[in-house]
């Protein structure tokens, strides 16, 4: 009975690791990597969702604004059997599209405008952070595994 409760809560359940290069190339339109699944007990992963998310922050203190944009998303609906105490590797290629603001497009015109835009971003305290999030749905569990990894654009 204790094993059933641990399984339902996801304790000793499926663990996920993301293996991807930390620095991404914005000119390339895909992120290539792999997911490693591990479990102490035999489990069945029914669904995997992979997202590349940009967190755009600007302003200070009370005037701080935060938006999140999904740059790329993919789903893997095939079932994955994770044997007890063995790693299963799933390769992925996540397509994405970088969203450029008006200021970023203005910065692309020349090195002079690039400098002006960088100064304006510093004044507004504008910055972006990027992360890859992976969530999986495991059969007969209520608490599903979720993992995220920070990545950067060159």
KEKE-3310 file (N, C-alpha, C; in steps of 0.2 Angstrom, whole numbers, plus 5000, padded with zeros to 4 digits):
npx = (5004:5010:5019:5010:5005:5016:5019:5008:5009:5021:5033:5049:5047:5047:5061:5067:5080:5087:5097:5105:5114:5120:5121:5112:5110:5103:5101:5099:5085:5081:5082:5092:5093:5092:5082:5083:5077:5073:5069:5066:5057:5048:5040:5027:5028:5016:5015:5024:5029:5037:5045:5051:5054:5053:5057:5052:5058:5055:5057:5057:5055:5040:5035:5038:5037:5032:5033:5029:5034:5030:5042:5044:5037:5033:5026:5026:5018:5019:5020:5032:5042:5049:5061:5065:5077:5085:5092:5083:5084:5078:5079:5077:5071:5068:5058:5059:5055:5062:5056:5056:5057:5051:5062:5073:5073:5076:5089:5096:5099:5111:5128:5127:5114:5112:5120:5113:5100:5104:5108:5096:5089:5096:5092:5079:5079:5078:5077:5080:5076:5079:5072:5071:5057:5051:5038:5030:5018:5014:5008:4996:4999:4998:5006:5015:5031:5042:5053:5065:5077:5089:5094:5104:5106:5117)
npy = (4994:5006:5008:5010:5022:5031:5029:5035:5048:5052:5050:5043:5041:5045:5054:5068:5074:5087:5088:5100:5112:5126:5138:5146:5148:5161:5163:5150:5140:5130:5120:5108:5093:5082:5072:5064:5050:5043:5031:5023:5013:5003:5013:5021:5033:5044:5056:5070:5087:5100:5116:5132:5146:5164:5176:5192:5206:5222:5239:5246:5242:5246:5249:5238:5227:5211:5199:5184:5174:5161:5154:5143:5126:5109:5093:5077:5062:5049:5033:5030:5018:5017:5008:5000:5008:5012:5022:5031:5038:5052:5059:5076:5089:5105:5117:5135:5152:5168:5182:5198:5214:5231:5240:5231:5228:5240:5242:5233:5240:5248:5250:5262:5264:5253:5255:5266:5259:5250:5258:5264:5252:5249:5260:5258:5246:5234:5217:5200:5183:5166:5150:5132:5122:5106:5095:5080:5068:5055:5038:5033:5042:5057:5068:5075:5074:5088:5099:5112:5122:5134:5144:5153:5166:5168)
npz = (5000:5004:4994:4983:4986:4986:4972:4966:4971:4964:4970:4970:4957:4939:4934:4925:4915:4906:4892:4883:4873:4882:4876:4863:4846:4838:4824:4820:4818:4826:4841:4846:4856:4870:4880:4896:4904:4920:4932:4948:4948:4937:4924:4914:4903:4896:4889:4883:4885:4877:4879:4873:4881:4883:4895:4897:4905:4912:4918:4935:4952:4958:4945:4938:4924:4918:4905:4897:4884:4872:4863:4856:4854:4857:4856:4862:4859:4859:4869:4882:4888:4904:4910:4926:4936:4924:4911:4899:4883:4874:4859:4853:4842:4843:4835:4834:4835:4836:4844:4839:4846:4842:4845:4845:4831:4826:4831:4823:4811:4811:4818:4825:4829:4836:4847:4853:4856:4865:4876:4879:4883:4895:4902:4904:4910:4904:4900:4894:4898:4895:4894:4894:4896:4902:4903:4909:4907:4917:4918:4930:4940:4951:4953:4941:4933:4931:4923:4921:4912:4911:4896:4884:4872:4859)
capx = (5000:5014:5022:5005:5004:5022:5019:5003:5012:5027:5039:5053:5044:5051:5065:5069:5086:5088:5104:5105:5119:5117:5121:5109:5111:5097:5100:5097:5078:5079:5086:5093:5095:5089:5079:5085:5071:5075:5065:5067:5052:5045:5035:5025:5027:5011:5015:5030:5028:5044:5044:5056:5050:5056:5054:5055:5057:5057:5055:5060:5051:5032:5033:5041:5032:5035:5029:5032:5032:5032:5045:5043:5033:5032:5023:5028:5013:5021:5022:5039:5042:5055:5062:5068:5085:5089:5091:5080:5086:5074:5081:5072:5073:5062:5058:5057:5055:5064:5052:5060:5053:5053:5069:5078:5073:5079:5096:5099:5100:5118:5131:5126:5107:5113:5122:5107:5096:5107:5108:5089:5087:5099:5088:5072:5081:5074:5081:5076:5079:5076:5072:5067:5053:5049:5034:5028:5012:5015:5002:4994:5002:4995:5011:5019:5038:5043:5060:5067:5084:5090:5098:5106:5107:5124)
capy = (5000:5012:5009:5013:5030:5034:5029:5040:5055:5053:5049:5038:5041:5047:5060:5070:5078:5090:5089:5104:5117:5132:5144:5145:5152:5164:5162:5144:5140:5124:5118:5101:5091:5076:5071:5058:5048:5038:5029:5018:5008:5003:5018:5023:5040:5044:5062:5074:5093:5104:5123:5137:5152:5170:5180:5198:5210:5229:5243:5245:5242:5246:5249:5232:5223:5205:5196:5178:5172:5155:5155:5136:5121:5103:5088:5070:5058:5041:5031:5029:5014:5018:5002:5001:5010:5012:5028:5031:5044:5054:5065:5081:5095:5110:5123:5141:5158:5173:5188:5204:5220:5237:5242:5226:5229:5247:5241:5229:5245:5250:5250:5268:5263:5247:5258:5269:5255:5247:5263:5264:5246:5250:5265:5255:5240:5229:5211:5194:5177:5161:5143:5126:5118:5100:5092:5074:5064:5048:5034:5032:5047:5063:5073:5073:5077:5095:5102:5118:5123:5141:5144:5160:5167:5172)
capz = (5000:5004:4987:4979:4988:4983:4965:4965:4972:4960:4974:4967:4950:4934:4934:4919:4914:4899:4889:4878:4873:4885:4871:4857:4840:4836:4817:4818:4820:4830:4847:4847:4862:4872:4887:4899:4909:4925:4937:4952:4947:4930:4923:4908:4901:4891:4885:4885:4882:4878:4877:4874:4884:4884:4900:4896:4911:4911:4923:4941:4958:4957:4938:4934:4920:4916:4901:4895:4877:4870:4856:4852:4858:4853:4860:4860:4862:4860:4875:4883:4894:4907:4915:4933:4936:4918:4908:4892:4880:4869:4856:4851:4839:4845:4831:4838:4831:4840:4843:4840:4847:4837:4847:4842:4824:4825:4833:4817:4806:4810:4824:4829:4832:4841:4854:4856:4859:4871:4881:4881:4887:4901:4906:4905:4914:4900:4898:4892:4900:4891:4897:4891:4901:4900:4908:4906:4910:4919:4920:4937:4945:4951:4952:4935:4933:4927:4924:4917:4911:4908:4891:4882:4865:4858)
cpx = (5004:5017:5017:5004:5010:5022:5014:5005:5018:5033:5043:5050:5049:5054:5067:5075:5086:5095:5103:5111:5116:5117:5118:5110:5104:5096:5098:5090:5076:5084:5086:5096:5092:5087:5081:5080:5074:5070:5067:5063:5050:5039:5033:5024:5022:5012:5021:5028:5035:5042:5050:5052:5055:5053:5057:5053:5059:5054:5059:5054:5044:5030:5036:5036:5036:5030:5033:5029:5034:5035:5045:5040:5032:5029:5025:5023:5014:5022:5029:5039:5049:5056:5065:5075:5089:5087:5088:5081:5081:5077:5076:5075:5067:5063:5056:5058:5056:5059:5056:5055:5055:5060:5074:5079:5077:5087:5099:5101:5107:5121:5129:5119:5108:5115:5117:5102:5098:5107:5100:5086:5090:5095:5082:5073:5077:5079:5077:5080:5076:5077:5069:5064:5051:5044:5031:5022:5014:5009:5002:4998:4998:5000:5016:5026:5038:5050:5061:5075:5085:5095:5099:5107:5113:5123)
cpy = (5006:5013:5012:5020:5033:5034:5035:5047:5057:5052:5043:5036:5043:5054:5062:5075:5081:5091:5093:5109:5123:5138:5142:5150:5155:5164:5155:5143:5134:5123:5111:5099:5084:5076:5064:5056:5043:5037:5023:5012:5008:5008:5018:5030:5041:5051:5067:5081:5097:5111:5127:5143:5158:5174:5187:5203:5217:5233:5242:5245:5241:5246:5243:5229:5217:5201:5189:5176:5165:5155:5148:5131:5115:5098:5081:5065:5051:5039:5029:5024:5015:5012:5004:5002:5009:5019:5027:5038:5046:5060:5070:5086:5100:5116:5129:5147:5164:5179:5194:5210:5226:5239:5238:5227:5235:5246:5237:5234:5246:5249:5256:5267:5258:5250:5262:5265:5252:5252:5264:5258:5247:5255:5262:5249:5234:5223:5205:5188:5171:5154:5138:5123:5112:5097:5085:5071:5057:5044:5032:5036:5053:5069:5071:5077:5083:5097:5108:5119:5130:5140:5152:5160:5170:5179)
cpz = (5000:4997:4982:4980:4985:4976:4963:4966:4968:4964:4971:4960:4945:4935:4927:4919:4907:4897:4883:4879:4877:4881:4865:4852:4838:4828:4815:4821:4824:4836:4847:4853:4864:4879:4890:4905:4913:4930:4941:4951:4939:4929:4916:4907:4895:4886:4888:4881:4883:4875:4878:4876:4885:4890:4899:4902:4909:4916:4930:4947:4956:4950:4934:4931:4918:4911:4899:4888:4875:4863:4852:4857:4854:4858:4857:4863:4862:4867:4876:4889:4897:4912:4921:4933:4930:4915:4901:4889:4875:4866:4853:4847:4839:4840:4835:4833:4836:4839:4844:4841:4842:4839:4844:4834:4822:4826:4827:4811:4805:4817:4828:4832:4837:4847:4857:4859:4865:4877:4884:4885:4894:4906:4908:4909:4910:4898:4897:4895:4896:4895:4893:4897:4898:4905:4904:4910:4911:4921:4927:4942:4945:4950:4947:4936:4928:4929:4919:4917:4908:4902:4889:4875:4864:4855)
residu = (UNK:UNK:UNK:UNK:UNK:UNK:UNK:UNK:UNK:UNK:UNK:UNK:UNK:UNK:UNK:UNK:UNK:UNK:UNK:UNK:UNK:UNK:UNK:UNK:UNK:UNK:UNK:UNK:UNK:UNK:UNK:UNK:UNK:UNK:UNK:UNK:UNK:UNK:UNK:UNK:UNK:UNK:UNK:UNK:UNK:UNK:UNK:UNK:UNK:UNK:UNK:UNK:UNK:UNK:UNK:UNK:UNK:UNK:UNK:UNK:UNK:UNK:UNK:UNK:UNK:UNK:UNK:UNK:UNK:UNK:UNK:UNK:UNK:UNK:UNK:UNK:UNK:UNK:UNK:UNK:UNK:UNK:UNK:UNK:UNK:UNK:UNK:UNK:UNK:UNK:UNK:UNK:UNK:UNK:UNK:UNK:UNK:UNK:UNK:UNK:UNK:UNK:UNK:UNK:UNK:UNK:UNK:UNK:UNK:UNK:UNK:UNK:UNK:UNK:UNK:UNK:UNK:UNK:UNK:UNK:UNK:UNK:UNK:UNK:UNK:UNK:UNK:UNK:UNK:UNK:UNK:UNK:UNK:UNK:UNK:UNK:UNK:UNK:UNK:UNK:UNK:UNK:UNK:UNK:UNK:UNK:UNK:UNK:UNK:UNK:UNK:UNK:UNK:UNK)
# end
